[in-house]
Amino acid sequence: MSSVKKRFSKILIAIDGSEQSLDAVDYAIDIAQKDDTELYALYVVSSPTLYHISSEMPEDQIPKEVRKIMQNAKQESQPWFNKISEKIASSTAAAVKENSKIPTIHLKTEVTISPISVVGTIVEYVERKNIDLIVMGTRGRSGFKRLLLGSTTSGVVTYAHCPVLIVK
């Protein structure tokens, strides 16, 4: 059996504001410190409309019906994204203090509103951005069938084309 040493250059953290998703951030940062890495933080909101909207879109291109949903989602997710930035800064400061290799972690945050499932949105995003690793927390509160993993986590593990690290 050979040992596999994999370099992850693009890591996705699926954020929902739960304690478990924020715990997953610590694991993602630890992995990202090994190499220069792009760290993507994604917050997905299910939409009652048929529009698929990203926070990367200019506001004037977002339909009026969805604009308020996007503003609320951005406002809700901003403290989580700020917390991730703080954790990266703290991790970088610790590396400098220890005189170890200073990691270059590029954080990209995005809010997506989609009419498809959260699972489908995450999997599609991962494929589109060529993500190497997904890191996500799980609450496991979705009934007996999903006793160990939450339904979103279970779906991502099932359909993702790349490794998924589950933090519990």
HUGI-V981925 format. One line per field, one symbol per residue. burial: + if it has 24 or more other C-alpha atoms within 12 Angstrom, else -. A space follows every 10 residues. Layout:
burial = ???
//
This chain:
burial = -------+++ +++++++--+ ++++++++++ ++++--++++ +++++++--- -++++----- -----++-++ --++--++-+ +-+++-++-- ++-------- --++++++++ ++++---+++ ++++++---- +++++++++- --------++ ++++-++--+ -+-++++-
//
